[in-house]
Amino acid sequence: MEGQLNLFVKWNNAEYVLEGLLETDNVEALKNVIFKKTGVRPERQKLLNVKFNGKMPTDDCLISNLNVKEGFKIMMMGSLETAIADANTIPDDLPSVINDFDIEEGEEVPIENKDVYLAKIHKRVSDYEVKILNPARPGMKLLVLDIDYTLFDHKSVAESGYELMRPFLHEFLTSAYRNYDIVIWSATSMKWIEEKMKLLGVSSHPDYKITFYLDYLAMISVHTPKYGVIQVKPLGVIWGKFPHYSPDNTIMFDDIRRNFLMNPQNGLRIRAFRQAHTHRQTDRELIKLAKYLEAIAGLDSLAHLEHRHWERYLSNRRKEKKKRRGDGGETSSSQGNSP
């Protein structure tokens, strides 16, 4: 039928086909079709990449006036009513930190049949294709970053991606870029990574560049006696494909500790950024971590660091600097009073 569109909506790590829409339909009709497919009520839907004159369209705006065409993939955020009800109910036994698989800081998780997983890594090194976005720079260390809950709250509802971006993201990346090549590694599809980076303004920022992206296909599954089969992000995939990166010059930030299970010495578990509207005004994690990255950038090797104690490391450095300033002041005073 002339003027008919078939669109897609990506929500909650799933993709839905939206059939039978007409260009003469309005946004309200579009949201109703999405509601039938996903169960997310129209008033809860945030269609992040659907724009009219650069802004979120009103419900009476015609689809023909939007930046969509046949096959367009809509990125939606929104919650089901049941999920909202659950989120508003505070459990009696809610812990202060939500653990991933209850893997505690410092817990040793043995990996069975390690040779099998080294073979999987070798296969990823051989078969996985990496698209270089910007060339590696000589002498730089490597920072590997997760996206969801590390840089971006992907579950909350907002008018724009900016509202769900972790505070000081661009300042953090600008600071890190002075000493580190930056790689994004997310347990999602490459298309989703590219869309998120575009939404957040990361892919086009003038003050820093991303070296490359890795998606879920670069991950491997491993078996642990306690937790069973889990998916991990083995840094050996990067080190195998790019030998100038190594355990000595690589650090990885992720809100899920299991992701760096094969390289625990190189992983730093960042505090998860959830409920963006509640925590946007108080979250300063990236500011502090930028200082940590700067503090360790000059070290010959990062392999000996205990990244889980990164805040203690910064505190000790501040104390040492304060002590040196004090010692210097006393020395100057003593020299000034000497005959």
Phi and psi restraints in degrees (value plus and minus 20) as a CYANA .aco file:
   2 GLU   PHI     -83.6   -43.6
   2 GLU   PSI     115.8   155.8
   3 GLY   PHI      62.4   102.4
   3 GLY   PSI     -17.0    23.0
   4 GLN   PHI    -107.7   -67.7
   4 GLN   PSI     123.0   163.0
   5 LEU   PHI    -145.2  -105.2
   5 LEU   PSI     121.2   161.2
   6 ASN   PHI    -131.6   -91.6
   6 ASN   PSI      95.7   135.7
   7 LEU   PHI    -134.8   -94.8
   7 LEU   PSI     153.1   193.1
   8 PHE   PHI    -149.1  -109.1
   8 PHE   PSI     129.2   169.2
   9 VAL   PHI    -145.9  -105.9
   9 VAL   PSI     110.6   150.6
  10 LYS   PHI    -123.8   -83.8
  10 LYS   PSI     100.8   140.8
  11 TRP   PHI    -170.5  -130.5
  11 TRP   PSI     114.7   154.7
  12 ASN   PHI      34.7    74.7
  12 ASN   PSI      22.7    62.7
  13 ASN   PHI      45.1    85.1
  13 ASN   PSI       0.7    40.7
  14 ALA   PHI    -152.1  -112.1
  14 ALA   PSI     137.3   177.3
  15 GLU   PHI    -140.6  -100.6
  15 GLU   PSI     113.9   153.9
  16 TYR   PHI    -143.5  -103.5
  16 TYR   PSI     121.7   161.7
  17 VAL   PHI    -109.2   -69.2
  17 VAL   PSI     111.7   151.7
  18 LEU   PHI    -129.7   -89.7
  18 LEU   PSI      84.6   124.6
  19 GLU   PHI    -124.0   -84.0
  19 GLU   PSI     133.1   173.1
  20 GLY   PHI      60.6   100.6
  20 GLY   PSI      -9.5    30.5
  21 LEU   PHI     -97.5   -57.5
  21 LEU   PSI     126.1   166.1
  22 LEU   PHI    -128.7   -88.7
  22 LEU   PSI     130.8   170.8
  23 GLU   PHI     -82.3   -42.3
  23 GLU   PSI     -42.9    -2.9
  24 THR   PHI    -105.1   -65.1
  24 THR   PSI     -26.9    13.1
  25 ASP   PHI     -90.8   -50.8
  25 ASP   PSI     138.8   178.8
  26 ASN   PHI    -125.4   -85.4
  26 ASN   PSI     159.8   199.8
  27 VAL   PHI     -83.6   -43.6
  27 VAL   PSI     -53.9   -13.9
  28 GLU   PHI     -79.9   -39.9
  28 GLU   PSI     -63.3   -23.3
  29 ALA   PHI     -84.8   -44.8
  29 ALA   PSI     -60.2   -20.2
  30 LEU   PHI     -79.4   -39.4
  30 LEU   PSI     -65.7   -25.7
  31 LYS   PHI     -85.5   -45.5
  31 LYS   PSI     -53.6   -13.6
  32 ASN   PHI     -87.6   -47.6
  32 ASN   PSI     -57.7   -17.7
  33 VAL   PHI     -85.1   -45.1
  33 VAL   PSI     -61.8   -21.8
  34 ILE   PHI     -82.9   -42.9
  34 ILE   PSI     -59.4   -19.4
  35 PHE   PHI     -79.9   -39.9
  35 PHE   PSI     -63.4   -23.4
  36 LYS   PHI     -84.0   -44.0
  36 LYS   PSI     -52.7   -12.7
  37 LYS   PHI    -101.0   -61.0
  37 LYS   PSI     -59.2   -19.2
  38 THR   PHI    -129.7   -89.7
  38 THR   PSI     -43.0    -3.0
  39 GLY   PHI      66.0   106.0
  39 GLY   PSI     -20.8    19.2
  40 VAL   PHI    -105.7   -65.7
  40 VAL   PSI     100.4   140.4
  41 ARG   PHI     -83.0   -43.0
  41 ARG   PSI     128.1   168.1
  42 PRO   PHI     -72.7   -32.7
  42 PRO   PSI     -59.8   -19.8
  43 GLU   PHI     -91.0   -51.0
  43 GLU   PSI     -33.9     6.1
  44 ARG   PHI    -114.0   -74.0
  44 ARG   PSI     -30.7     9.3
  45 GLN   PHI    -102.0   -62.0
  45 GLN   PSI     114.5   154.5
  46 LYS   PHI    -143.0  -103.0
  46 LYS   PSI      90.0   130.0
  47 LEU   PHI    -112.5   -72.5
  47 LEU   PSI      73.7   113.7
  48 LEU   PHI     -85.8   -45.8
  48 LEU   PSI     -55.6   -15.6
  49 ASN   PHI    -128.3   -88.3
  49 ASN   PSI      -2.7    37.3
  50 VAL   PHI    -119.6   -79.6
  50 VAL   PSI      98.0   138.0
  51 LYS   PHI    -150.5  -110.5
  51 LYS   PSI     132.1   172.1
  52 PHE   PHI    -150.3  -110.3
  52 PHE   PSI      94.2   134.2
  53 ASN   PHI      34.0    74.0
  53 ASN   PSI      19.2    59.2
  54 GLY   PHI      61.0   101.0
  54 GLY   PSI     -17.3    22.7
  55 LYS   PHI    -146.1  -106.1
  55 LYS   PSI     147.0   187.0
  56 MET   PHI     -82.4   -42.4
  56 MET   PSI     110.2   150.2
  57 PRO   PHI     -96.6   -56.6
  57 PRO   PSI     132.6   172.6
  58 THR   PHI     -99.6   -59.6
  58 THR   PSI     144.7   184.7
  59 ASP   PHI     -84.1   -44.1
  59 ASP   PSI     -44.7    -4.7
  60 ASP   PHI    -109.9   -69.9
  60 ASP   PSI     -18.6    21.4
  61 CYS   PHI     -91.0   -51.0
  61 CYS   PSI     113.8   153.8
  62 LEU   PHI     -95.4   -55.4
  62 LEU   PSI     125.1   165.1
  63 ILE   PHI     -80.0   -40.0
  63 ILE   PSI     -52.9   -12.9
  64 SER   PHI     -82.9   -42.9
  64 SER   PSI     -40.5    -0.5
  65 ASN   PHI    -112.3   -72.3
  65 ASN   PSI     -22.4    17.6
  66 LEU   PHI    -111.7   -71.7
  66 LEU   PSI     151.2   191.2
  67 ASN   PHI    -107.7   -67.7
  67 ASN   PSI      24.0    64.0
  68 VAL   PHI    -141.8  -101.8
  68 VAL   PSI     132.2   172.2
  69 LYS   PHI    -165.0  -125.0
  69 LYS   PSI     158.1   198.1
  70 GLU   PHI     -71.0   -31.0
  70 GLU   PSI     108.0   148.0
  71 GLY   PHI      64.2   104.2
  71 GLY   PSI     -17.0    23.0
  72 PHE   PHI     -81.8   -41.8
  72 PHE   PSI     117.9   157.9
  73 LYS   PHI    -121.8   -81.8
  73 LYS   PSI      96.7   136.7
  74 ILE   PHI    -108.5   -68.5
  74 ILE   PSI     110.0   150.0
  75 MET   PHI    -114.7   -74.7
  75 MET   PSI      95.1   135.1
  76 MET   PHI    -134.2   -94.2
  76 MET   PSI     123.1   163.1
  77 MET   PHI    -143.3  -103.3
  77 MET   PSI     123.4   163.4
  78 GLY   PHI     146.0   186.0
  78 GLY   PSI     139.7   179.7
  79 SER   PHI    -140.2  -100.2
  79 SER   PSI     127.6   167.6
  80 LEU   PHI     -91.1   -51.1
  80 LEU   PSI     134.6   174.6
  81 GLU   PHI     -80.4   -40.4
  81 GLU   PSI     -58.0   -18.0
  82 THR   PHI     -85.0   -45.0
  82 THR   PSI     -58.1   -18.1
  83 ALA   PHI     -87.2   -47.2
  83 ALA   PSI     -57.5   -17.5
  84 ILE   PHI     -85.6   -45.6
  84 ILE   PSI     -62.1   -22.1
  85 ALA   PHI     -82.4   -42.4
  85 ALA   PSI     -62.8   -22.8
  86 ASP   PHI     -84.0   -44.0
  86 ASP   PSI     -59.3   -19.3
  87 ALA   PHI     -87.8   -47.8
  87 ALA   PSI     -49.1    -9.1
  88 ASN   PHI    -105.5   -65.5
  88 ASN   PSI     -24.4    15.6
  89 THR   PHI    -120.1   -80.1
  89 THR   PSI      96.4   136.4
  90 ILE   PHI    -108.5   -68.5
  90 ILE   PSI      95.8   135.8
  91 PRO   PHI     -84.9   -44.9
  91 PRO   PSI     130.5   170.5
  92 ASP   PHI     -86.9   -46.9
  92 ASP   PSI     -51.5   -11.5
  93 ASP   PHI    -125.3   -85.3
  93 ASP   PSI       7.0    47.0
  94 LEU   PHI     -83.9   -43.9
  94 LEU   PSI     102.0   142.0
  95 PRO   PHI     -95.8   -55.8
  95 PRO   PSI     141.2   181.2
  96 SER   PHI     -90.9   -50.9
  96 SER   PSI     -46.1    -6.1
  97 VAL   PHI    -150.1  -110.1
  97 VAL   PSI     113.1   153.1
  98 ILE   PHI    -105.3   -65.3
  98 ILE   PSI      93.8   133.8
  99 ASN   PHI    -106.0   -66.0
  99 ASN   PSI     130.4   170.4
 100 ASP   PHI    -110.4   -70.4
 100 ASP   PSI      94.0   134.0
 101 PHE   PHI      36.6    76.6
 101 PHE   PSI       0.4    40.4
 102 ASP   PHI      37.7    77.7
 102 ASP   PSI       7.5    47.5
 103 ILE   PHI     -96.6   -56.6
 103 ILE   PSI      92.6   132.6
 104 GLU   PHI    -103.0   -63.0
 104 GLU   PSI     140.1   180.1
 105 GLU   PHI     -76.7   -36.7
 105 GLU   PSI     109.5   149.5
 106 GLY   PHI      63.2   103.2
 106 GLY   PSI     -26.5    13.5
 107 GLU   PHI     -87.8   -47.8
 107 GLU   PSI     111.7   151.7
 108 GLU   PHI    -107.7   -67.7
 108 GLU   PSI     101.7   141.7
 109 VAL   PHI    -133.3   -93.3
 109 VAL   PSI      84.0   124.0
 110 PRO   PHI     -87.3   -47.3
 110 PRO   PSI     124.1   164.1
 111 ILE   PHI    -131.5   -91.5
 111 ILE   PSI     104.3   144.3
 112 GLU   PHI    -101.6   -61.6
 112 GLU   PSI     133.0   173.0
 113 ASN   PHI      33.3    73.3
 113 ASN   PSI      31.0    71.0
 114 LYS   PHI     -79.3   -39.3
 114 LYS   PSI     -52.4   -12.4
 115 ASP   PHI     -80.3   -40.3
 115 ASP   PSI     -54.4   -14.4
 116 VAL   PHI     -82.6   -42.6
 116 VAL   PSI     -61.0   -21.0
 117 TYR   PHI     -95.8   -55.8
 117 TYR   PSI     -51.8   -11.8
 118 LEU   PHI     -84.0   -44.0
 118 LEU   PSI     -54.8   -14.8
 119 ALA   PHI     -87.1   -47.1
 119 ALA   PSI     -58.0   -18.0
 120 LYS   PHI     -83.4   -43.4
 120 LYS   PSI     -62.2   -22.2
 121 ILE   PHI     -81.8   -41.8
 121 ILE   PSI     -63.8   -23.8
 122 HIS   PHI     -79.6   -39.6
 122 HIS   PSI     -58.2   -18.2
 123 LYS   PHI     -86.9   -46.9
 123 LYS   PSI     -60.2   -20.2
 124 ARG   PHI     -83.3   -43.3
 124 ARG   PSI     -61.5   -21.5
 125 VAL   PHI     -79.5   -39.5
 125 VAL   PSI     -59.6   -19.6
 126 SER   PHI     -96.8   -56.8
 126 SER   PSI     -60.3   -20.3
 127 ASP   PHI    -123.5   -83.5
 127 ASP   PSI     -48.9    -8.9
 128 TYR   PHI     -96.1   -56.1
 128 TYR   PSI     107.7   147.7
 129 GLU   PHI    -114.5   -74.5
 129 GLU   PSI     105.9   145.9
 130 VAL   PHI    -125.0   -85.0
 130 VAL   PSI     105.8   145.8
 131 LYS   PHI    -111.7   -71.7
 131 LYS   PSI      92.3   132.3
 132 ILE   PHI     -95.3   -55.3
 132 ILE   PSI      99.9   139.9
 133 LEU   PHI    -107.6   -67.6
 133 LEU   PSI     -59.3   -19.3
 134 ASN   PHI    -165.2  -125.2
 134 ASN   PSI     118.7   158.7
 135 PRO   PHI     -85.3   -45.3
 135 PRO   PSI     127.6   167.6
 136 ALA   PHI     -83.9   -43.9
 136 ALA   PSI     129.4   169.4
 137 ARG   PHI    -128.0   -88.0
 137 ARG   PSI     112.1   152.1
 138 PRO   PHI     -76.4   -36.4
 138 PRO   PSI     116.4   156.4
 139 GLY   PHI      63.5   103.5
 139 GLY   PSI     -22.7    17.3
 140 MET   PHI    -106.2   -66.2
 140 MET   PSI     124.5   164.5
 141 LYS   PHI     -99.6   -59.6
 141 LYS   PSI     157.5   197.5
 142 LEU   PHI    -141.3  -101.3
 142 LEU   PSI     109.4   149.4
 143 LEU   PHI    -133.5   -93.5
 143 LEU   PSI     100.7   140.7
 144 VAL   PHI    -128.0   -88.0
 144 VAL   PSI     105.7   145.7
 145 LEU   PHI    -142.2  -102.2
 145 LEU   PSI     116.6   156.6
 146 ASP   PHI     -98.1   -58.1
 146 ASP   PSI     150.3   190.3
 147 ILE   PHI    -129.5   -89.5
 147 ILE   PSI     -86.2   -46.2
 148 ASP   PHI     -85.9   -45.9
 148 ASP   PSI     104.6   144.6
 149 TYR   PHI      49.1    89.1
 149 TYR   PSI     -23.3    16.7
 150 THR   PHI    -119.7   -79.7
 150 THR   PSI     -70.8   -30.8
 151 LEU   PHI    -131.0   -91.0
 151 LEU   PSI     -30.8     9.2
 152 PHE   PHI    -178.5  -138.5
 152 PHE   PSI     112.3   152.3
 153 ASP   PHI    -109.8   -69.8
 153 ASP   PSI      80.1   120.1
 154 HIS   PHI    -108.2   -68.2
 154 HIS   PSI     -17.4    22.6
 155 LYS   PHI    -128.2   -88.2
 155 LYS   PSI     -46.3    -6.3
 156 SER   PHI     -92.9   -52.9
 156 SER   PSI     141.9   181.9
 157 VAL   PHI    -116.7   -76.7
 157 VAL   PSI     117.7   157.7
 158 ALA   PHI    -175.8  -135.8
 158 ALA   PSI     143.6   183.6
 159 GLU   PHI     -94.9   -54.9
 159 GLU   PSI     -46.4    -6.4
 160 SER   PHI    -170.5  -130.5
 160 SER   PSI     143.0   183.0
 161 GLY   PHI     -81.6   -41.6
 161 GLY   PSI     -50.0   -10.0
 162 TYR   PHI     -78.8   -38.8
 162 TYR   PSI     -58.3   -18.3
 163 GLU   PHI     -87.5   -47.5
 163 GLU   PSI     -41.9    -1.9
 164 LEU   PHI    -121.1   -81.1
 164 LEU   PSI     -21.9    18.1
 165 MET   PHI     -94.0   -54.0
 165 MET   PSI     119.2   159.2
 166 ARG   PHI     -83.8   -43.8
 166 ARG   PSI     116.5   156.5
 167 PRO   PHI     -76.4   -36.4
 167 PRO   PSI     120.9   160.9
 168 PHE   PHI      47.3    87.3
 168 PHE   PSI       4.1    44.1
 169 LEU   PHI     -79.5   -39.5
 169 LEU   PSI     -70.0   -30.0
 170 HIS   PHI     -88.7   -48.7
 170 HIS   PSI     -55.9   -15.9
 171 GLU   PHI     -84.4   -44.4
 171 GLU   PSI     -60.2   -20.2
 172 PHE   PHI     -82.7   -42.7
 172 PHE   PSI     -68.8   -28.8
 173 LEU   PHI     -86.2   -46.2
 173 LEU   PSI     -56.9   -16.9
 174 THR   PHI     -82.5   -42.5
 174 THR   PSI     -64.4   -24.4
 175 SER   PHI     -85.0   -45.0
 175 SER   PSI     -66.6   -26.6
 176 ALA   PHI     -83.1   -43.1
 176 ALA   PSI     -55.5   -15.5
 177 TYR   PHI     -83.3   -43.3
 177 TYR   PSI     -40.3    -0.3
 178 ARG   PHI     -85.2   -45.2
 178 ARG   PSI     -48.8    -8.8
 179 ASN   PHI    -145.2  -105.2
 179 ASN   PSI     -28.1    11.9
 180 TYR   PHI    -154.5  -114.5
 180 TYR   PSI     118.9   158.9
 181 ASP   PHI     -93.2   -53.2
 181 ASP   PSI     125.6   165.6
 182 ILE   PHI    -136.8   -96.8
 182 ILE   PSI     109.7   149.7
 183 VAL   PHI    -143.9  -103.9
 183 VAL   PSI     118.2   158.2
 184 ILE   PHI    -123.4   -83.4
 184 ILE   PSI     107.4   147.4
 185 TRP   PHI    -151.5  -111.5
 185 TRP   PSI      91.9   131.9
 186 SER   PHI    -143.9  -103.9
 186 SER   PSI     126.1   166.1
 187 ALA   PHI    -102.8   -62.8
 187 ALA   PSI      21.7    61.7
 188 THR   PHI    -150.2  -110.2
 188 THR   PSI    -195.1  -155.1
 189 SER   PHI     -98.4   -58.4
 189 SER   PSI     139.4   179.4
 190 MET   PHI     -82.7   -42.7
 190 MET   PSI     -58.5   -18.5
 191 LYS   PHI     -80.1   -40.1
 191 LYS   PSI     -62.3   -22.3
 192 TRP   PHI     -86.4   -46.4
 192 TRP   PSI     -60.4   -20.4
 193 ILE   PHI     -80.9   -40.9
 193 ILE   PSI     -67.6   -27.6
 194 GLU   PHI     -81.8   -41.8
 194 GLU   PSI     -60.7   -20.7
 195 GLU   PHI     -85.7   -45.7
 195 GLU   PSI     -62.1   -22.1
 196 LYS   PHI     -84.5   -44.5
 196 LYS   PSI     -63.5   -23.5
 197 MET   PHI     -85.1   -45.1
 197 MET   PSI     -53.2   -13.2
 198 LYS   PHI     -89.3   -49.3
 198 LYS   PSI     -64.8   -24.8
 199 LEU   PHI     -79.6   -39.6
 199 LEU   PSI     -60.4   -20.4
 200 LEU   PHI    -101.6   -61.6
 200 LEU   PSI     -26.1    13.9
 201 GLY   PHI      55.8    95.8
 201 GLY   PSI      -3.5    36.5
 202 VAL   PHI     -96.7   -56.7
 202 VAL   PSI     -62.6   -22.6
 203 SER   PHI     -88.1   -48.1
 203 SER   PSI     -39.1     0.9
 204 SER   PHI    -138.2   -98.2
 204 SER   PSI      -8.4    31.6
 205 HIS   PHI     -90.5   -50.5
 205 HIS   PSI     116.1   156.1
 206 PRO   PHI     -97.4   -57.4
 206 PRO   PSI     -37.4     2.6
 207 ASP   PHI    -116.6   -76.6
 207 ASP   PSI     -24.9    15.1
 208 TYR   PHI    -176.4  -136.4
 208 TYR   PSI     143.0   183.0
 209 LYS   PHI    -152.7  -112.7
 209 LYS   PSI     125.1   165.1
 210 ILE   PHI    -113.8   -73.8
 210 ILE   PSI     111.8   151.8
 211 THR   PHI     -92.9   -52.9
 211 THR   PSI     -69.0   -29.0
 212 PHE   PHI    -185.5  -145.5
 212 PHE   PSI     146.7   186.7
 213 TYR   PHI    -128.6   -88.6
 213 TYR   PSI     127.8   167.8
 214 LEU   PHI    -144.6  -104.6
 214 LEU   PSI     120.6   160.6
 215 ASP   PHI    -132.6   -92.6
 215 ASP   PSI    -186.5  -146.5
 216 TYR   PHI     -84.3   -44.3
 216 TYR   PSI     -42.4    -2.4
 217 LEU   PHI     -89.3   -49.3
 217 LEU   PSI     -37.5     2.5
 218 ALA   PHI    -107.0   -67.0
 218 ALA   PSI     -25.9    14.1
 219 MET   PHI    -103.8   -63.8
 219 MET   PSI     146.7   186.7
 220 ILE   PHI    -153.4  -113.4
 220 ILE   PSI     140.1   180.1
 221 SER   PHI    -118.8   -78.8
 221 SER   PSI     119.6   159.6
 222 VAL   PHI    -150.9  -110.9
 222 VAL   PSI     138.3   178.3
 223 HIS   PHI    -131.2   -91.2
 223 HIS   PSI     110.1   150.1
 224 THR   PHI    -138.8   -98.8
 224 THR   PSI     124.7   164.7
 225 PRO   PHI     -78.6   -38.6
 225 PRO   PSI     -55.8   -15.8
 226 LYS   PHI    -106.6   -66.6
 226 LYS   PSI     -59.3   -19.3
 227 TYR   PHI    -130.1   -90.1
 227 TYR   PSI     -22.5    17.5
 228 GLY   PHI      56.6    96.6
 228 GLY   PSI    -168.6  -128.6
 229 VAL   PHI    -104.8   -64.8
 229 VAL   PSI     107.0   147.0
 230 ILE   PHI    -155.3  -115.3
 230 ILE   PSI     137.0   177.0
 231 GLN   PHI    -112.9   -72.9
 231 GLN   PSI     116.9   156.9
 232 VAL   PHI    -153.9  -113.9
 232 VAL   PSI     144.3   184.3
 233 LYS   PHI    -130.4   -90.4
 233 LYS   PSI      71.6   111.6
 234 PRO   PHI     -97.5   -57.5
 234 PRO   PSI      99.6   139.6
 235 LEU   PHI     -84.9   -44.9
 235 LEU   PSI     -37.5     2.5
 236 GLY   PHI     -78.3   -38.3
 236 GLY   PSI     -44.4    -4.4
 237 VAL   PHI     -83.4   -43.4
 237 VAL   PSI     -64.4   -24.4
 238 ILE   PHI     -88.9   -48.9
 238 ILE   PSI     -66.0   -26.0
 239 TRP   PHI     -84.0   -44.0
 239 TRP   PSI     -53.7   -13.7
 240 GLY   PHI     -91.2   -51.2
 240 GLY   PSI     -56.0   -16.0
 241 LYS   PHI    -103.9   -63.9
 241 LYS   PSI     -48.1    -8.1
 242 PHE   PHI    -152.4  -112.4
 242 PHE   PSI      66.1   106.1
 243 PRO   PHI     -82.3   -42.3
 243 PRO   PSI     -36.2     3.8
 244 HIS   PHI     -93.3   -53.3
 244 HIS   PSI     -32.9     7.1
 245 TYR   PHI    -117.0   -77.0
 245 TYR   PSI     125.3   165.3
 246 SER   PHI    -177.4  -137.4
 246 SER   PSI     155.8   195.8
 247 PRO   PHI     -79.0   -39.0
 247 PRO   PSI     -43.2    -3.2
 248 ASP   PHI     -95.5   -55.5
 248 ASP   PSI     -44.6    -4.6
 249 ASN   PHI    -147.2  -107.2
 249 ASN   PSI       0.5    40.5
 250 THR   PHI    -141.1  -101.1
 250 THR   PSI     117.5   157.5
 251 ILE   PHI    -156.6  -116.6
 251 ILE   PSI     122.5   162.5
 252 MET   PHI    -146.0  -106.0
 252 MET   PSI     110.0   150.0
 253 PHE   PHI    -125.2   -85.2
 253 PHE   PSI     109.9   149.9
 254 ASP   PHI    -174.2  -134.2
 254 ASP   PSI     124.7   164.7
 255 ASP   PHI    -101.6   -61.6
 255 ASP   PSI     -28.4    11.6
 256 ILE   PHI    -135.4   -95.4
 256 ILE   PSI      94.7   134.7
 257 ARG   PHI     -85.1   -45.1
 257 ARG   PSI     -51.1   -11.1
 258 ARG   PHI     -82.8   -42.8
 258 ARG   PSI     -43.6    -3.6
 259 ASN   PHI     -83.9   -43.9
 259 ASN   PSI     -48.6    -8.6
 260 PHE   PHI    -130.2   -90.2
 260 PHE   PSI      14.1    54.1
 261 LEU   PHI     -80.5   -40.5
 261 LEU   PSI     -53.1   -13.1
 262 MET   PHI    -102.3   -62.3
 262 MET   PSI     -33.6     6.4
 263 ASN   PHI    -156.0  -116.0
 263 ASN   PSI      38.0    78.0
 264 PRO   PHI     -80.9   -40.9
 264 PRO   PSI     -47.5    -7.5
 265 GLN   PHI     -90.4   -50.4
 265 GLN   PSI     -40.4    -0.4
 266 ASN   PHI    -122.6   -82.6
 266 ASN   PSI     -20.3    19.7
 267 GLY   PHI    -123.1   -83.1
 267 GLY   PSI     123.1   163.1
 268 LEU   PHI    -145.9  -105.9
 268 LEU   PSI     100.0   140.0
 269 ARG   PHI    -102.6   -62.6
 269 ARG   PSI      92.3   132.3
 270 ILE   PHI    -102.0   -62.0
 270 ILE   PSI     128.5   168.5
 271 ARG   PHI     -86.4   -46.4
 271 ARG   PSI     112.1   152.1
 272 ALA   PHI     -85.5   -45.5
 272 ALA   PSI     119.0   159.0
 273 PHE   PHI    -119.8   -79.8
 273 PHE   PSI      78.4   118.4
 274 ARG   PHI    -139.5   -99.5
 274 ARG   PSI     146.6   186.6
 275 GLN   PHI      27.9    67.9
 275 GLN   PSI      42.7    82.7
 276 ALA   PHI     -73.8   -33.8
 276 ALA   PSI     -60.3   -20.3
 277 HIS   PHI     -83.9   -43.9
 277 HIS   PSI     -52.2   -12.2
 278 THR   PHI     -99.4   -59.4
 278 THR   PSI     -56.7   -16.7
 279 HIS   PHI    -126.0   -86.0
 279 HIS   PSI     -23.6    16.4
 280 ARG   PHI     -77.2   -37.2
 280 ARG   PSI     -58.5   -18.5
 281 GLN   PHI     -97.0   -57.0
 281 GLN   PSI     -37.4     2.6
 282 THR   PHI    -136.7   -96.7
 282 THR   PSI     -34.5     5.5
 283 ASP   PHI     -93.2   -53.2
 283 ASP   PSI      99.9   139.9
 284 ARG   PHI    -146.4  -106.4
 284 ARG   PSI      -0.1    39.9
 285 GLU   PHI     -78.7   -38.7
 285 GLU   PSI     -63.8   -23.8
 286 LEU   PHI     -90.0   -50.0
 286 LEU   PSI     -51.8   -11.8
 287 ILE   PHI     -82.1   -42.1
 287 ILE   PSI     -66.6   -26.6
 288 LYS   PHI     -88.5   -48.5
 288 LYS   PSI     -59.3   -19.3
 289 LEU   PHI     -90.1   -50.1
 289 LEU   PSI     -49.2    -9.2
 290 ALA   PHI     -82.0   -42.0
 290 ALA   PSI     -58.7   -18.7
 291 LYS   PHI     -87.0   -47.0
 291 LYS   PSI     -57.8   -17.8
 292 TYR   PHI     -85.3   -45.3
 292 TYR   PSI     -65.7   -25.7
 293 LEU   PHI     -80.2   -40.2
 293 LEU   PSI     -60.4   -20.4
 294 GLU   PHI     -86.2   -46.2
 294 GLU   PSI     -58.3   -18.3
 295 ALA   PHI     -86.0   -46.0
 295 ALA   PSI     -54.3   -14.3
 296 ILE   PHI    -117.8   -77.8
 296 ILE   PSI     -23.9    16.1
 297 ALA   PHI     -82.0   -42.0
 297 ALA   PSI     -51.2   -11.2
 298 GLY   PHI    -104.9   -64.9
 298 GLY   PSI     -23.6    16.4
 299 LEU   PHI     -91.2   -51.2
 299 LEU   PSI     125.1   165.1
 300 ASP   PHI     -85.3   -45.3
 300 ASP   PSI     -54.3   -14.3
 301 SER   PHI    -163.4  -123.4
 301 SER   PSI     121.2   161.2
 302 LEU   PHI    -116.1   -76.1
 302 LEU   PSI     -24.8    15.2
 303 ALA   PHI     -86.5   -46.5
 303 ALA   PSI     -43.3    -3.3
 304 HIS   PHI    -110.5   -70.5
 304 HIS   PSI     -26.0    14.0
 305 LEU   PHI     -97.4   -57.4
 305 LEU   PSI     126.3   166.3
 306 GLU   PHI    -120.9   -80.9
 306 GLU   PSI      71.4   111.4
 307 HIS   PHI     -83.0   -43.0
 307 HIS   PSI     -43.0    -3.0
 308 ARG   PHI     -87.0   -47.0
 308 ARG   PSI     -34.9     5.1
 309 HIS   PHI    -125.7   -85.7
 309 HIS   PSI      10.5    50.5
 310 TRP   PHI     -81.6   -41.6
 310 TRP   PSI     -55.3   -15.3
 311 GLU   PHI     -88.7   -48.7
 311 GLU   PSI     -57.7   -17.7
 312 ARG   PHI     -84.3   -44.3
 312 ARG   PSI     -59.0   -19.0
 313 TYR   PHI     -79.1   -39.1
 313 TYR   PSI     -66.1   -26.1
 314 LEU   PHI     -84.5   -44.5
 314 LEU   PSI     -62.2   -22.2
 315 SER   PHI     -81.2   -41.2
 315 SER   PSI     -64.0   -24.0
 316 ASN   PHI     -84.2   -44.2
 316 ASN   PSI     -58.2   -18.2
 317 ARG   PHI     -84.2   -44.2
 317 ARG   PSI     -60.3   -20.3
 318 ARG   PHI     -83.0   -43.0
 318 ARG   PSI     -61.7   -21.7
 319 LYS   PHI     -84.4   -44.4
 319 LYS   PSI     -60.5   -20.5
 320 GLU   PHI     -84.5   -44.5
 320 GLU   PSI     -62.4   -22.4
 321 LYS   PHI     -83.8   -43.8
 321 LYS   PSI     -61.5   -21.5
 322 LYS   PHI     -83.7   -43.7
 322 LYS   PSI     -60.6   -20.6
 323 LYS   PHI     -85.5   -45.5
 323 LYS   PSI     -62.2   -22.2
 324 ARG   PHI     -83.3   -43.3
 324 ARG   PSI     -60.1   -20.1
 325 ARG   PHI     -83.5   -43.5
 325 ARG   PSI     -60.9   -20.9
 326 GLY   PHI     -84.7   -44.7
 326 GLY   PSI     -64.2   -24.2
 327 ASP   PHI     -83.1   -43.1
 327 ASP   PSI     -59.3   -19.3
 328 GLY   PHI     -85.2   -45.2
 328 GLY   PSI     -58.9   -18.9
 329 GLY   PHI     -85.0   -45.0
 329 GLY   PSI     -61.4   -21.4
 330 GLU   PHI     -85.3   -45.3
 330 GLU   PSI     -60.0   -20.0
 331 THR   PHI     -82.9   -42.9
 331 THR   PSI     -65.0   -25.0
 332 SER   PHI     -82.4   -42.4
 332 SER   PSI     -62.1   -22.1
 333 SER   PHI     -83.8   -43.8
 333 SER   PSI     -62.3   -22.3
 334 SER   PHI     -84.4   -44.4
 334 SER   PSI     -61.5   -21.5
 335 GLN   PHI     -87.1   -47.1
 335 GLN   PSI     -54.8   -14.8
 336 GLY   PHI     -88.8   -48.8
 336 GLY   PSI     -48.4    -8.4
 337 ASN   PHI    -111.9   -71.9
 337 ASN   PSI     -26.7    13.3
 338 SER   PHI     -94.0   -54.0
 338 SER   PSI     127.7   167.7
